[in-house]
Amino acid sequence: NASFAQASMVDSVFINGTFDDSSFSGAVLSLASFIGASFRRNDFTEALFDGVRMVSASFENSEMQVIDFGGSQLLGSSFLETNLSKASFRGATLDNINFNRADLVGADFTDANITDDSRFIGADCTDIVGVGGCVSFCATRRCICNVATPTPTATATPGPTPDSSATPTPTATPTTTATPTASPTSTPGPTPTPADDGVCFPADATVEVLTKNDMVERVRMDALRMGDRVRVRTAGSVVAGGEDDGEFESVLMFTHKEQNTLARFVTVILEDGRRVTLTRGHYVHVAGERKLVRAEDVPVGAHLRTESEKDVRVSEVRTGVLSRGLFNPQTSSGVLYVDGVRVSCYTDAVPPVLAHVLLAPIRLAHALLGRAALLFSLPSGAPHFVHARILAPIKAHMLPLP
């Protein structure tokens, strides 16, 4: 929480220091070196960064809009969820940089050297410069392009030109009585009603994914894919066994996957600042409880397990939270960590034990065919089919459970 506003730090060296939640507004950091240092949630408004060198540094969740990184060398560093709108990386070297979910609207990458292991998942790259256009740049990087679709303009077609030399032939003109025509009145379309079925996480919920390079990165639900390996256990609770018995398991399928659906959610807020948002009927693991607990039934004062292997107290539960997207990935264990909190893959659509049994064929296919084969084993409409044709009818015909 320190303030370095307007400070002159030209050619300074920051090694393994922590400067989180500080202000560097207007600071001059030209030619500085940042090695293993942490600058999370900082304000760098109007600071100067030209010619800097970063190695394994973290600038996550910071304000760095319009910053000039021209000619800088950035190696293995993270700008996760950082505001870099209209920042300039002209001529910079960007090697293994994490730009996931960053705001890169209007950023300039002209002549920048961006290595293939730099990540842009969920980053807003609208109007990005110097990379051949946002759409082509994001085609394989899973970033976002909010490109407006032009509205076609009607072109008038000229009518035939009258021939002035032709002699008109008189024609009898019939007398007609005009019939009044009702003027069309535009009727506003219906306002979308938020969905309220307890099945999913919103599009902006995140999970930790183990990449092919054995690196862990945080990925939004709407960028998650079948076959991605997500965190289901913390390092201290790993069990030995099959291919996926460890901290990470493959996403076997989605029982719900809707990008643009508006829905009501419950947000559970923990004392350490973590918050997980999920629909009211989604189950979570509450410390000390033998049974899973629905999100809307989690009491203030309960404790939830986090990625840090600690049980953290719930400080607030908010209901009726509006958000967009409905996503429900399934893992072999029926568990995953969403936004750093341990939750179940299952909901109150059917009892968790029954849901686990119903998904046994999918787990078997994964065990026999492996992750790569599973990617092609389900059609694109499978999430809707599983929920609408299997889970919902079972719930409708079930007897109340004691």
HUBEL-V954141 format. One record per pair of residues at least 12 apart in sequence whose C-alpha atoms are under 8 Angstrom apart, sorted by the first residue. I is the first residue (numbers start at 0). GAP is how many residues later the second one is. Records with the same first field share a line. If there is no record, write none. Layout:
I: GAP + GAP
This chain:
0: 18 + 19 + 20 + 21 + 22
1: 17 + 19 + 20 + 21
2: 19 + 20 + 21
3: 18 + 19 + 20 + 21 + 23
4: 18 + 19 + 20 + 21 + 22
5: 18 + 19 + 20 + 21 + 22
6: 17 + 19 + 20 + 21
7: 19 + 20 + 21
8: 18 + 19 + 20 + 21 + 23
9: 18 + 19 + 20 + 21 + 22
10: 18 + 19 + 20 + 21 + 22
11: 17 + 19 + 20 + 21
12: 19 + 20 + 21 + 22
13: 18 + 19 + 20 + 21 + 22 + 23
14: 19 + 20 + 21 + 22
15: 19 + 20 + 21 + 22
16: 19 + 20 + 21
17: 19 + 20 + 21
18: 18 + 19 + 20 + 21
19: 18 + 19 + 20 + 21 + 22
20: 18 + 19 + 20 + 21 + 22
21: 17 + 19 + 20 + 21
22: 19 + 20 + 21
23: 18 + 19 + 20 + 21 + 23
24: 18 + 19 + 20 + 21 + 22
25: 18 + 19 + 20 + 21 + 22
26: 17 + 19 + 20 + 21
27: 19 + 20 + 21
28: 18 + 19 + 20 + 21 + 23
29: 18 + 19 + 20 + 21 + 22
30: 18 + 19 + 20 + 21 + 22
31: 17 + 19 + 20 + 21
32: 19 + 20 + 21
33: 18 + 19 + 20 + 21 + 23
34: 19 + 20 + 21 + 22
35: 19 + 20 + 21 + 22
36: 19 + 20 + 21
37: 19 + 20 + 21
38: 18 + 19 + 20 + 21 + 23
39: 18 + 19 + 20 + 21 + 22
40: 18 + 19 + 20 + 21 + 22
41: 17 + 19 + 20 + 21
42: 19 + 20 + 21
43: 18 + 19 + 20
44: 18 + 19 + 20 + 21 + 22
45: 18 + 19 + 20 + 21
46: 20
47: 19 + 20
48: 18 + 19 + 20 + 21 + 23
49: 18 + 19 + 20 + 21 + 22
50: 18 + 19 + 20 + 21 + 22
51: 17 + 19 + 20 + 21 + 22
52: 19 + 20 + 21 + 22
53: 19 + 20 + 21 + 22 + 23
54: 19 + 20 + 21 + 22
55: 19 + 20 + 21 + 22
56: 19 + 20 + 21
57: 19 + 20 + 21
58: 18 + 19 + 20 + 21 + 23
59: 18 + 19 + 20 + 21 + 22
60: 18 + 19 + 20 + 21 + 22
61: 17 + 19 + 20 + 21
62: 19 + 20 + 21
63: 18 + 19 + 20 + 21 + 23
64: 18 + 19 + 20 + 21 + 22
65: 18 + 19 + 20 + 21 + 22
66: 17 + 19 + 20 + 21
67: 19 + 20 + 21
68: 18 + 19 + 20 + 21 + 23
69: 18 + 19 + 20 + 21 + 22
70: 18 + 19 + 20 + 21 + 22
71: 17 + 19 + 20 + 21
72: 19 + 20 + 21
73: 18 + 19 + 20 + 21 + 23
74: 18 + 19 + 20 + 21 + 22
75: 19 + 20 + 21 + 22
76: 19 + 20 + 21
77: 19 + 20 + 21
78: 18 + 19 + 20 + 21 + 23
79: 18 + 19 + 20 + 21 + 22
80: 18 + 19 + 20 + 21 + 22 + 42
81: 17 + 19 + 20 + 21
82: 19 + 20 + 21
83: 18 + 19 + 20 + 21 + 23
84: 18 + 19 + 20 + 21 + 22
85: 18 + 19 + 20 + 21 + 22
86: 17 + 19 + 20 + 21
87: 19 + 20 + 21
88: 18 + 19 + 20 + 21 + 23
89: 18 + 19 + 20 + 21 + 22
90: 18 + 19 + 20 + 21 + 22
91: 17 + 19 + 20 + 21
92: 19 + 20 + 21
93: 18 + 19 + 20 + 21 + 24
94: 18 + 19 + 20 + 22 + 23
95: 19 + 20 + 21 + 22 + 23
96: 20 + 21 + 22
97: 20 + 21 + 22
98: 19 + 20 + 21 + 22 + 24
99: 19 + 20 + 21 + 22 + 23 + 118 + 119
100: 19 + 20 + 21 + 22 + 23 + 42
101: 18 + 20 + 21 + 22
102: 20 + 21 + 22
103: 19 + 20 + 21 + 22 + 24
104: 19 + 20 + 21 + 22 + 23
105: 19 + 20 + 21 + 22 + 23
106: 18 + 20 + 21 + 22
107: 20 + 21 + 22
108: 19 + 20 + 21 + 22
109: 19 + 20 + 21
110: 19
118: 22
119: 21 + 22 + 23
120: 20 + 21 + 22 + 98 + 99 + 102
121: 20 + 21 + 22 + 97 + 98 + 101
122: 19 + 20 + 21
123: 19 + 20 + 21 + 22
124: 13 + 18 + 19 + 20
125: 18 + 19 + 20 + 21
126: 18
141: 81
191: 70
192: 69
193: 67 + 68 + 69 + 70 + 128
194: 66 + 67 + 68 + 69
195: 67 + 68 + 69 + 83
196: 82 + 83 + 84
197: 81 + 82 + 83 + 84 + 149 + 150 + 151
198: 57 + 80 + 82 + 83 + 127 + 128 + 129 + 147 + 148 + 149 + 150
199: 56 + 78 + 79 + 82 + 126 + 127 + 128
200: 20 + 76 + 77 + 78 + 124 + 125 + 126 + 127
201: 19 + 75 + 76 + 121 + 122 + 123 + 124 + 125
202: 17 + 18 + 19 + 56 + 121 + 122 + 123 + 124
203: 16 + 17 + 18 + 121
204: 15 + 16 + 71 + 72 + 133 + 134
205: 12 + 13 + 14 + 15 + 132 + 133
206: 12 + 13 + 14 + 23 + 24 + 129 + 130 + 131 + 132 + 133
207: 22 + 23 + 129 + 130
208: 19 + 20 + 21 + 22 + 39
209: 18 + 19 + 20 + 21 + 38
210: 17 + 18
220: 106
221: 37 + 103 + 105
224: 26
225: 24 + 25 + 26 + 27 + 28 + 149
226: 23 + 24 + 25 + 144 + 145 + 147 + 148
227: 22 + 23
228: 19 + 20 + 21 + 22
229: 18 + 19 + 20 + 21 + 106 + 107
230: 16 + 17 + 18 + 105 + 106
231: 15 + 16 + 17 + 101 + 103 + 104 + 105 + 110
232: 13 + 14 + 15 + 74 + 103 + 104
233: 13 + 73 + 74 + 75
234: 12
235: 73
248: 82 + 83
249: 81 + 82 + 121
250: 78 + 79 + 80 + 81
251: 77 + 78 + 79 + 80 + 110 + 111 + 114 + 119 + 122
252: 76 + 77 + 78 + 130
253: 73 + 74 + 75 + 76 + 128 + 129
254: 72 + 73 + 74 + 75 + 127 + 128 + 129 + 131 + 132
255: 70 + 71 + 72 + 73 + 127 + 128 + 131
256: 68 + 69 + 70 + 71 + 126 + 127
257: 67 + 68 + 69
258: 65 + 66 + 67 + 68
259: 64 + 65 + 66
260: 63 + 64 + 65
261: 60 + 61 + 62 + 63
262: 59 + 60 + 61 + 62 + 63
263: 15 + 55 + 56 + 57 + 58 + 59
264: 12 + 13 + 14 + 15 + 54 + 55 + 56 + 57 + 58
265: 12 + 13 + 14 + 29 + 30 + 51 + 52 + 53 + 54 + 55
266: 50 + 51 + 52 + 54
267: 27 + 30 + 46 + 48 + 49 + 50
268: 45 + 46 + 47 + 48
269: 42 + 43 + 44 + 45 + 46
270: 41 + 42 + 43 + 44
271: 40
273: 65 + 66 + 67
274: 64 + 66
275: 62 + 63 + 64 + 65
277: 17
278: 16
279: 14 + 15 + 16 + 39
280: 13 + 14 + 15 + 66 + 67 + 68
281: 12 + 13 + 62 + 63 + 64 + 65 + 66
282: 12 + 60 + 61 + 62 + 63 + 64 + 65
283: 58 + 59 + 60
284: 19 + 20 + 57 + 58 + 59
285: 12 + 16 + 17 + 18 + 19
286: 15 + 16 + 17 + 18 + 24
291: 52
293: 53 + 54
295: 21 + 23
297: 19
298: 15 + 18
299: 13 + 14 + 15 + 16 + 17
300: 12 + 13 + 14
301: 12
303: 37 + 38
304: 36 + 37
305: 31 + 34 + 35 + 36
306: 30 + 33 + 34 + 35
327: 17
328: 16
329: 15
330: 14
331: 31
333: 12 + 22
348: 42 + 43 + 46
349: 41 + 44 + 45
